[in-house]
Amino acid sequence: GVNTTISGFVFQDITVNNNTQYSAVIATINTDATITNCKVINANITTSTANIGVGVVAGYNKGTISNCTVNENALTLNAITTASENIMMGGVSGLNDGKIENSSVELISFVTTTTSTRTYLTL
């Protein structure tokens, strides 16, 4: 929706196995959206396709992520053999064209079995 704010959510002990363009708890955060005061604890985000953005809170952030904590999470790319696309992996957001403010990432693991030569890690 227009000017959407989501505040105070907690995701704990979840698995997201999404094989679309953006993989995360929230696939895409639009330009007019704000995610604030969130926690994602012990999430496993897994994909087996050549995604453009793989993150914990957002696969692609165009809006604002503020005061969010990401802890004890894993991002996994399985058997991706495509070298034609950039693959962005991030603790808060895989691909970010928005704002990330006052947020933290602790104890995260990046696991990949990809043969892509264009995989980028961000926090």
KELO-600524 format. One record per atom (N, C-alpha, C, O): x, y, z. Coordinates in pm, whole numbers, padded with zeros to 5 digits, always signed. Layout:
<nodes>
XYZ;...
</nodes>
This chain:
<nodes>
+00079-00118+00000;+00000+00000+00000;+00084+00125+00000;+00206+00119+00017;+00022+00239-00018;+00089+00367-00019;+00127+00406+00123;+00045+00396+00215;+00251+00453+00142;+00302+00497+00272;+00281+00394+00382;+00238+00429+00492;+00310+00270+00354;+00293+00161+00449;+00407+00159+00549;+00523+00171+00512;+00373+00142+00678;+00474+00122+00783;+00441-00007+00856;+00328-00028+00900;+00540-00092+00867;+00527-00215+00946;+00625-00202+01061;+00744-00179+01038;+00577-00216+01183;+00661-00194+01300;+00648-00307+01400;+00539-00359+01423;+00761-00344+01459;+00760-00435+01572;+00745-00582+01543;+00706-00657+01632;+00774-00628+01421;+00758-00771+01397;+00882-00848+01440;+00994-00798+01434;+00859-00973+01483;+00967-01064+01521;+00945-01194+01446;+00838-01255+01455;+01047-01238+01372;+01046-01370+01309;+01157-01450+01374;+01272-01406+01378;+01122-01566+01426;+01222-01650+01491;+01203-01794+01446;+01091-01843+01434;+01318-01861+01420;+01320-02002+01382;+01233-02029+01259;+01147-02116+01261;+01257-01953+01152;+01181-01972+01029;+01273-02011+00914;+01393-01984+00916;+01214-02075+00815;+01284-02109+00692;+01208-02048+00575;+01086-02065+00563;+01279-01979+00489;+01222-01924+00367;+01296-01989+00251;+01417-01973+00238;+01224-02063+00169;+01283-02126+00051;+01207-02069-00068;+01102-02119-00107;+01263-01964-00126;+01194-01888-00229;+01281-01883-00353;+01396-01840-00347;+01228-01926-00464;+01305-01928-00588;+01256-01823-00687;+01244-01848-00807;+01228-01704-00635;+01189-01592-00720;+01305-01493-00727;+01413-01520-00674;+01285-01381-00790;+01393-01284-00814;+01455-01231-00685;+01576-01210-00679;+01374-01209-00581;+01423-01159-00453;+01376-01252-00342;+01257-01281-00332;+01469-01298-00259;+01435-01392-00152;+01472-01333-00016;+01584-01285+00003;+01378-01336+00077;+01398-01288+00214;+01267-01307+00290;+01171-01361+00236;+01263-01262+00414;+01137-01261+00488;+01036-01175+00413;+00919-01213+00400;+01081-01059+00361;+00999-00972+00276;+01072-00962+00143;+01185-00915+00139;+01011-01005+00035;+01079-01007-00095;+01120-00867-00138;+01238-00844-00167;+01026-00772-00142;+01055-00636-00187;+00988-00535-00095;+00870-00548-00061;+01063-00434-00054;+01009-00321+00022;+01005-00203-00075;+01110-00158-00122;+00887-00153-00103;+00869-00045-00202;+00915+00091-00150;+00937+00108-00030;+00928+00186-00240;+00984+00318-00207;+00909+00393-00099;+00970+00471-00026;+00781+00371-00086;+00703+00444+00014;+00679+00364+00142;+00596+00402+00225;+00751+00254+00158;+00730+00166+00274;+00843+00180+00375;+00957+00211+00340;+00809+00157+00503;+00906+00160+00612;+00888+00034+00697;+00776-00001+00736;+00998-00032+00724;+01002-00144+00817;+01084-00096+00936;+01199-00056+00919;+01026-00100+01056;+01096-00047+01172;+01080-00138+01294;+00979-00207+01309;+01181-00135+01380;+01180-00210+01507;+01150-00358+01485;+01063-00415+01551;+01223-00420+01392;+01200-00562+01365;+01318-00645+01413;+01429-00594+01432;+01292-00773+01434;+01395-00869+01472;+01375-00995+01388;+01263-01045+01374;+01485-01045+01334;+01482-01174+01265;+01592-01258+01329;+01710-01226+01319;+01551-01366+01395;+01642-01449+01472;+01634-01592+01421;+01525-01650+01412;+01748-01648+01389;+01759-01787+01347;+01670-01818+01226;+01590-01912+01228;+01687-01738+01122;+01617-01763+00997;+01714-01827+00898;+01833-01797+00898;+01661-01913+00815;+01740-01976+00709;+01674-01938+00577;+01565-01985+00546;+01741-01854+00500;+01690-01808+00371;+01766-01886+00264;+01888-01873+00253;+01695-01965+00185;+01758-02053+00087;+01697-02032-00050;+01576-02013-00063;+01781-02035-00152;+01732-02027-00289;+01816-02115-00379;+01933-02141-00352;+01754-02161-00486;+01824-02246-00584;+01817-02187-00723;+01849-02255-00821;+01776-02063-00734;+01772-01997-00865;+01862-01874-00862;+01902-01827-00756;+01891-01824-00979;+01979-01707-00989;+01902-01581-00952;+01858-01506-01039;+01887-01559-00823;+01819-01440-00775;+01909-01319-00793;+02031-01331-00808;+01848-01203-00792;+01926-01080-00795;+01955-01035-00653;+02063-00983-00626;+01861-01055-00560;+01882-01014-00421;+01837-01119-00323;+01723-01165-00328;+01927-01157-00232;+01896-01253-00127;+01939-01190+00005;+02058-01168+00028;+01842-01162+00092;+01872-01101+00221;+01790-01164+00330;+01712-01256+00304;+01806-01116+00453;+01726-01169+00563;+01597-01090+00578;+01489-01149+00571;+01603-00960+00597;+01481-00880+00609;+01418-00858+00471;+01298-00880+00454;+01499-00815+00373;+01446-00785+00239;+01538-00841+00131;+01660-00836+00143;+01477-00893+00026;+01555-00931-00092;+01595-00806-00169;+01707-00797-00219;+01502-00709-00177;+01527-00582-00245;+01460-00472-00165;+01338-00472-00150;+01539-00379-00114;+01486-00267-00037;+01494-00139-00119;+01602-00095-00158;+01377-00079-00145;+01369+00052-00209;+01317+00156-00110;+01317+00275-00141;+01273+00112+00007;+01215+00201+00107;+01312+00227+00220;+01429+00258+00197;+01262+00213+00344;+01343+00238+00463;+01334+00119+00558;+01225+00071+00589;+01448+00073+00602;+01457-00029+00709;+01527+00040+00824;+01639+00090+00808;+01462+00044+00940;+01516+00119+01053;+01504+00040+01182;+01402-00023+01208;+01610+00045+01263;+01610-00019+01395;+01575-00167+01389;+01492-00216+01466;+01637-00238+01296;+01613-00382+01284;+01737-00460+01323;+01850-00416+01300;+01716-00575+01383;+01824-00661+01428;+01813-00794+01356;+01707-00856+01352;+01925-00838+01301;+01934-00967+01232;+02038-01048+01309;+02153-01006+01321;+01998-01165+01362;+02087-01242+01448;+02073-01391+01423;+01962-01443+01411;+02187-01461+01416;+02194-01606+01401;+02119-01656+01278;+02035-01745+01288;+02149-01598+01163;+02080-01632+01040;+02175-01693+00939;+02297-01679+00951;+02119-01759+00839;+02198-01818+00731;+02135-01784+00597;+02014-01793+00579;+02220-01744+00504;+02178-01724+00366;+02248-01830+00283;+02370-01844+00290;+02171-01906+00205;+02227-02018+00130;+02188-02010-00017;+02071-01996-00050;+02288-02020-00103;+02264-02034-00247;+02301-02176-00283;+02413-02220-00257;+02209-02250-00343;+02233-02391-00376;+02251-02411-00526;+02160-02380-00603;+02364-02461-00567;+02388-02512-00703;+02346-02418-00814;+02288-02462-00913;+02374-02291-00798;+02345-02195-00904;+02464-02191-00999;+02577-02169-00956;+02437-02212-01125;+02547-02219-01222;+02545-02104-01322;+02626-02102-01415;+02456-02011-01304;+02443-01899-01397;+02546-01792-01367;+02562-01752-01252;+02614-01745-01468;+02709-01636-01448;+02660-01509-01515;+02733-01410-01519;+02538-01510-01566;+02488-01396-01642;+02426-01288-01554;+02399-01178-01602;+02401-01317-01427;+02338-01220-01339;+02425-01197-01216;+02494-01287-01169;+02420-01075-01164;+02485-01046-01037;+02395-01100-00926;+02274-01081-00930;+02454-01167-00830;+02380-01219-00716;+02426-01141-00594;+02543-01148-00555;+02335-01067-00533;+02366-00985-00417;+02311-01051-00292;+02191-01079-00284;+02397-01078-00194;+02356-01138-00068;+02387-01040+00044;+02498-00987+00051;+02288-01015+00133;+02312-00920+00241;+02243-00960+00369;+02140-01027+00367;+02300-00919+00479;+02243-00950+00609;+02109-00885+00633;+02017-00950+00682;+02096-00758+00599;+01967-00690+00613;+01891-00696+00481;+01776-00738+00478;+01955-00654+00372;+01892-00654+00240;+01992-00702+00135;+02108-00661+00136;+01946-00788+00046;+02034-00835-00060;+02072-00724-00155;+02190-00702-00182;+01973-00656-00207;+01993-00543-00297;+01928-00422-00231;+01813-00429-00187;+02002-00310-00222;+01950-00195-00150;+01959-00069-00234;+02068-00026-00271;+01843-00011-00265;+01834+00120-00329;+01761+00217-00238;+01721+00325-00282;+01743+00181-00112;+01672+00265-00015;+01763+00304+00098;+01882+00326+00079;+01706+00313+00220;+01782+00350+00339;+01778+00235+00439;+01674+00172+00460;+01893+00210+00500;+01902+00118+00614;+01965+00199+00726;+02079+00244+00715;+01889+00217+00836;+01933+00302+00946;+01930+00227+01078;+01839+00149+01105;+02032+00251+01161;+02036+00201+01299;+02000+00052+01307;+01925+00011+01396;+02053-00027+01217;+02024-00171+01213;+02154-00248+01233;+02263-00196+01209;+02141-00373+01278;+02262-00451+01305;+02248-00594+01256;+02138-00648+01243;+02363-00653+01228;+02372-00792+01184;+02475-00861+01272;+02588-00814+01284;+02435-00973+01334;+02527-01050+01417;+02514-01197+01385;+02405-01247+01359;+02626-01266+01386;+02630-01411+01369;+02553-01459+01246;+02454-01530+01258;+02599-01419+01130;+02534-01461+01006;+02632-01546+00925;+02752-01521+00926;+02580-01645+00857;+02666-01725+00769;+02615-01716+00627;+02494-01717+00601;+02710-01708+00535;+02679-01708+00392;+02731-01840+00337;+02851-01868+00346;+02642-01921+00281;+02680-02051+00227;+02644-02053+00080;+02531-02021+00043;+02740-02090-00004;+02709-02096-00146;+02778-02214-00212;+02894-02245-00184;+02704-02280-00299;+02762-02385-00383;+02754-02342-00528;+02760-02425-00619;+02741-02212-00549;+02726-02159-00683;+02860-02154-00757;+02966-02139-00696;+02853-02167-00888;+02972-02149-00970;+02970-02014-01039;+03054-01987-01124;+02874-01930-01002;+02867-01795-01058;+02989-01716-01015;+03034-01726-00901;+03043-01640-01106;+03159-01557-01074;+03115-01417-01031;+03200-01330-01009;+02986-01394-01017;+02935-01262-00986;+02847-01263-00863;+02733-01216-00867;+02897-01315-00754;+02824-01316-00628;+02888-01213-00535;+03009-01216-00512;+02806-01121-00481;+02855-01013-00397;+02791-01021-00259;+02671-01044-00248;+02870-01003-00155;+02820-01008-00018;+02820-00867+00040;+02917-00794+00026;+02708-00830+00106;+02698-00701+00172;+02637-00720+00310;+02570-00820+00335;+02660-00629+00397;+02596-00632+00529;+02529-00502+00549;+02468-00479+00653;
</nodes>
